[in-house]
């Protein structure tokens, strides 16, 4: 499963997509008194003035305090701006972590910004 995720990510990044750019992102997530995860991802993002997208993936290191493990993760997402009214944006993300079993997660949200 890990090789399928990595192959999909590399193929997605390999072809030229209009208005896209490559990036590297690290992210640390820590539960107070609990486990922490560190993501080290490469990705590609792009879009227009009203819509954006991204795809990224790479290793995720989980530290439990007594041991560390490394799995592969991938995230795909995007957003749209000024949907109903000026300043209202919506975004979403689907992610998967492939370890002993694959764990899926989603994130959706809205943001209103004042101009």
CORCOR-V291495 format. One record per backbone hydrogen bond with DSSP energy under -0.5 kcal/mol. CO is the residue of the C=O (numbers start at 1). NH is the residue of the N-H. E is the energy in kcal/mol with one decimal. If there is no record, write none. Layout:
[[CO NH E] [CO NH E]]
//
This chain:
[[1 5 -2.0] [2 6 -2.4] [3 7 -2.5] [4 8 -2.3] [5 9 -2.2] [6 10 -2.7] [7 11 -2.5] [8 12 -2.2] [9 13 -1.8] [10 14 -1.3] [11 15 -1.0] [17 20 -1.5] [19 47 -0.6] [21 45 -2.6] [23 43 -2.5] [25 41 -3.1] [27 39 -2.9] [29 37 -2.8] [31 34 -2.9] [35 31 -2.4] [36 63 -3.2] [37 29 -2.8] [38 61 -2.9] [39 27 -1.8] [40 59 -0.6] [41 25 -2.7] [42 57 -2.3] [43 23 -2.0] [44 55 -2.0] [45 21 -2.9] [46 53 -2.4] [50 81 -2.8] [51 48 -3.4] [52 79 -2.0] [53 46 -1.9] [54 77 -2.3] [55 44 -2.3] [56 75 -3.0] [57 42 -2.2] [58 73 -2.9] [59 40 -2.4] [60 62 -0.6] [60 71 -2.4] [61 38 -2.3] [61 63 -0.5] [62 64 -0.5] [62 69 -1.9] [63 36 -2.2] [67 64 -2.7] [69 62 -2.9] [71 60 -2.6] [72 98 -3.0] [73 58 -2.3] [74 96 -2.3] [75 56 -2.5] [76 94 -2.9] [77 54 -2.4] [78 92 -2.5] [79 52 -2.5] [80 90 -2.4] [85 88 -1.9] [87 89 -0.6] [87 113 -2.2] [88 83 -2.2] [89 111 -2.5] [90 80 -2.5] [91 109 -2.2] [92 78 -2.2] [93 107 -2.3] [94 76 -2.6] [95 105 -2.3] [96 74 -2.1] [97 99 -0.8] [97 103 -2.6] [98 72 -1.6] [101 99 -1.6] [103 97 -2.3] [105 95 -2.8] [107 93 -2.3] [109 91 -2.3] [111 89 -3.0] [111 113 -0.5]]
//
